[in-house]
Structure formats: structure tokens, C-alpha cells
Amino acid sequence: MLPAQNEPSKRSRPWQSTAWAQLLAAVLGVLPLYSSLIILQLLSDWRLSIQGFTLYFTVIAPLGIVIALLPLRFLCGENPRDLNLRPGKPSSDLLATLILSLLIIAVGLISNRFLSELFPQSPPNTSITNLFVKLARNPGLLALFAGPLFLLGATSEEVIRVFLLSRLWKVWPSTPARLVAIVISAGLFGLIHLYQGPDNVLWTAIFGLIMALYYLRFGRVVPLVLAHYLTNALQVVVFAVLGS
């Protein structure tokens, strides 16, 4: 059963609920950031670095949140809390975070084996390895990245994801259309990670599918952000420790 969309905010105007307003909001809130990231990776040899990661988390991630929330407010007449499709409680959100995190880890381990066989000749991404080594050698920097910076990045990526999905679902509310929107959002999410190689692009798309399907079924944003943050932070800490 599909979750019901929230009712429009009392401050919203009739035109803000129209299909053209929702689609325009989706285009303005997602396309500039995603297209810029994809084009930049296609036109340049993008490699991970401490400076690049810092720039992403301190500038690009907050900018992505702002770019999404501005059309949400002024074109759609909604507030950030309206991105929750269902009411929830802190306890249930925390439980959902734990379950979602364990699911992501399990699927990641399984898909990693499959993707390594699918792309056996894929060269290792030395920039990622070097980044982990640098973080392992600097505990303070590792704590900064695995703490507030990763949380900010996870918040940005999940806000953009639910913003895009909720806009498209308002225009095309049928089950098949919602599933198509999920595939589109997962594909876009995978493409903005081109610098990690084809195997990681596919895994990131799978990750996006898991998160979008959770949002479709349960409609809560906080578990998405926390699970995204926890799994990313755990991955980097583990690789940093092993790299040391």
C-alpha cells in the first residue's frame, strides 16, 4: 500500500499544488547540482582528495540543501517537515535507522562480491585508497570527516533524494510511475559518483534504490539521513583503520 502524501501547507496557494509547479521545482532543485557534478566528472580527471572532500561537505552539500528547499518553499508552498510522508516517533525512527543500516551493510557485502565478478578488470581507485590512508594517519581529521562533515553530506543527499521523489510522486501518483521515479533517482545518484568507477556507480545506484524504496513504504526522512550517515562513516572508519 502506498503512503498518502501530506496535505499542502495551509499557507500554500492553489497554483503551488499544480503539476507544473512541482515539475519546475524538481528541475530547479535537482538538475543544476546533479548535472554540474556529472559534467564536471566527465570533463575532468576527478580524484578524491582531502581538499575536494572538504569542499564538497562544507560548500556543495549545504548549497544542495538550500537549492532544494528554496523551490520547496516558494514554488510548492511546503516546509521541510512536509517531506515526511507519514508521522513518526523518535523511537520508531531510531529502530528504522538500525534496521535500514543493517540492510544496507548486508546488501553491500553481497553486491560487492557480484560487482567484483562483473567488473574483474576494473582498476582500483588509488585516490580513495590514498584518502583513507591520510585519514588513518590523522585521527582528528578522521573524526571531523566521520562526524559532522559526513552527517552534513548525508543530509544533503537524502534531502535532495526525497525532494525529487516527492515532487514526481505528486505529479504521477500511480504505483508504476512511482517506481519509475525511483529508478530515475537511483540512476542519477549513481551517476554523480562516476569518479569511483563503474562498480561503485552501480552500487551507489543500488544504495539509492534501497533508500527510495524505504521512503516509498515508510515515508520518513530522519532514518534515511541517519542510516546513510552511519553506513558511510562506518565504511570510512573501517577502511581507514585497515589502511593504517
C-alpha positions in Angstrom: 0.0 0.0 0.0 1.4 3.4 -1.0 1.8 6.1 1.7 -0.5 9.0 1.3 1.1 12.4 0.5 0.9 15.1 3.1 -1.8 17.7 2.7 -0.5 21.0 1.3 0.6 23.6 3.9 -2.2 26.0 5.0 0.0 28.8 3.7 0.2 27.3 0.2 -1.6 28.8 -2.7 -3.7 26.7 -5.3 -1.1 27.1 -8.1 1.6 25.7 -5.9 -0.1 22.3 -6.0 -0.2 22.2 -9.7 1.8 19.7 -11.8 3.8 22.4 -13.5 4.9 23.9 -10.1 6.0 20.5 -8.8 8.0 19.7 -12.0 9.6 23.2 -12.2 10.6 22.8 -8.5 12.1 19.4 -9.2 14.1 20.8 -12.2 15.3 23.8 -10.3 16.1 21.9 -7.1 17.9 19.0 -8.5 19.1 19.5 -12.1 21.7 22.3 -11.6 23.6 20.4 -8.9 23.4 16.9 -10.4 24.1 18.0 -13.9 27.1 20.1 -12.8 28.6 17.2 -10.8 28.1 14.7 -13.7 29.5 17.1 -16.3 32.5 18.0 -14.1 33.4 14.4 -13.7 33.0 13.7 -17.5 35.2 16.6 -18.5 37.9 16.3 -15.9 40.0 13.7 -14.1 38.2 13.9 -10.8 40.1 12.3 -8.0 39.3 12.2 -4.3 41.4 14.4 -2.0 41.1 15.9 1.4 40.6 19.3 -0.2 37.9 18.0 -2.6 36.1 16.2 0.2 36.2 19.3 2.4 34.9 21.5 -0.4 32.0 19.0 -1.1 31.0 18.8 2.6 31.3 22.4 3.5 30.1 24.1 0.4 28.4 21.9 -2.2 26.4 19.8 0.4 24.9 22.9 2.2 24.3 24.5 -1.2 22.4 21.4 -2.4 20.1 21.6 0.7 19.4 25.3 0.0 18.8 24.7 -3.7 16.2 22.0 -2.9 14.5 23.8 0.0 14.0 27.2 -1.8 11.7 25.8 -4.5 10.0 23.6 -2.0 9.0 26.6 0.0 8.3 29.2 -2.7 7.2 27.1 -5.6 5.4 24.3 -3.7 4.4 26.1 -0.6 5.7 23.4 1.7 8.1 23.2 4.6 10.9 20.7 5.1 8.8 18.7 7.6 6.3 18.2 4.7 8.9 15.9 3.1 7.8 13.3 5.7 5.0 11.4 4.1 3.9 9.8 7.3 4.0 10.8 11.0 6.6 9.1 13.2 8.2 9.0 16.6 11.8 9.2 17.6 11.9 5.7 18.9 10.5 4.2 15.7 12.8 6.4 13.6 15.8 5.1 15.5 14.7 1.5 15.2 14.2 2.1 11.4 17.7 3.6 11.2 19.2 0.4 12.8 17.3 -1.9 10.5 18.0 0.1 7.4 21.7 0.4 8.2 22.0 -3.4 8.7 20.1 -4.0 5.4 22.5 -1.6 3.6 25.5 -3.3 5.0 24.2 -6.8 4.1 23.2 -5.8 0.6 26.6 -4.0 0.2 28.5 -7.1 1.1 26.5 -9.3 -1.3 26.6 -6.8 -4.2 30.3 -6.2 -3.7 31.0 -9.9 -4.5 28.7 -9.7 -7.5 30.1 -6.4 -8.8 33.7 -7.6 -8.4 32.9 -10.5 -10.7 31.0 -8.2 -13.1 34.0 -5.8 -13.3 37.0 -8.0 -12.7 39.3 -5.8 -14.8 38.2 -2.6 -13.1 41.3 -0.8 -11.9 41.5 0.1 -8.2 40.7 3.7 -7.3 44.0 4.8 -5.8 42.6 8.2 -4.9 40.2 6.6 -2.5 42.9 4.4 -1.0 45.2 7.4 -0.6 42.4 9.3 1.1 41.8 6.6 3.6 45.5 6.3 4.4 45.6 10.1 5.0 42.6 9.9 7.3 44.0 6.9 9.2 47.2 8.9 9.9 45.3 11.9 11.2 42.7 10.8 13.9 41.5 14.4 14.4 40.8 14.7 10.7 39.1 11.3 10.6 36.9 12.3 13.5 35.9 15.5 11.7 35.1 13.7 8.4 33.3 10.8 10.1 31.4 13.1 12.3 29.8 16.4 11.3 31.0 16.6 7.7 29.7 13.1 6.8 26.4 13.9 8.6 26.1 17.1 6.5 26.8 15.2 3.3 24.2 12.5 4.1 21.6 15.1 5.0 22.2 16.9 1.7 22.0 13.8 -0.4 18.8 12.5 1.3 17.1 15.8 1.3 17.7 16.1 -2.5 16.5 12.5 -3.0 13.2 12.8 -1.1 12.6 16.3 -2.6 12.9 14.9 -6.1 10.8 11.8 -5.4 8.1 13.6 -3.5 7.7 16.2 -6.4 7.5 13.5 -9.1 5.1 11.4 -7.0 2.7 14.4 -6.6 2.6 14.7 -10.4 2.5 10.9 -11.2 1.0 9.2 -8.1 0.3 5.7 -9.7 2.4 2.8 -8.4 4.2 2.2 -11.8 5.0 5.9 -12.1 6.4 6.0 -8.6 8.6 3.0 -9.3 9.9 4.7 -12.5 10.7 7.8 -10.5 12.6 5.6 -8.0 14.7 4.1 -10.8 15.4 7.6 -12.2 16.5 9.0 -8.9 18.7 6.0 -8.2 20.3 6.2 -11.6 21.1 9.9 -11.1 22.5 9.2 -7.7 24.8 6.6 -9.2 26.0 8.9 -12.0 27.2 11.6 -9.6 29.7 9.0 -8.3 31.3 8.4 -11.7 34.7 9.2 -10.2 34.5 6.0 -8.1 34.4 3.7 -11.2 31.6 1.6 -12.8 31.3 -0.9 -9.9 30.8 1.8 -7.4 28.4 3.7 -9.7 26.2 0.5 -9.8 26.5 0.0 -6.0 25.5 3.6 -5.4 22.5 3.2 -7.6 21.5 0.1 -5.6 22.0 2.1 -2.5 19.7 4.7 -3.9 17.1 2.1 -4.7 17.1 0.9 -1.1 16.7 4.4 0.3 14.0 5.3 -2.2 12.0 2.1 -1.6 12.2 2.8 2.1 10.9 6.3 1.6 8.1 4.9 -0.6 7.0 2.4 2.0 7.5 4.3 5.3 7.8 8.0 4.2 10.3 9.1 6.9 13.3 11.2 6.3 15.3 11.0 9.5 16.1 7.3 9.2 17.3 7.8 5.7 19.7 10.5 6.8 21.0 8.6 9.9 21.4 5.3 8.1 23.2 7.0 5.2 25.5 8.7 7.6 26.2 5.7 9.8 27.0 3.3 6.9 29.2 5.8 5.2 31.0 6.7 8.4 31.5 3.1 9.4 32.9 2.3 6.0 35.4 5.1 6.1 36.5 4.3 9.7 36.9 0.6 8.9 38.9 1.3 5.7 41.0 4.0 7.5 41.9 1.6 10.3 42.8 -1.2 7.8 44.8 1.3 5.7 46.8 2.2 8.7 
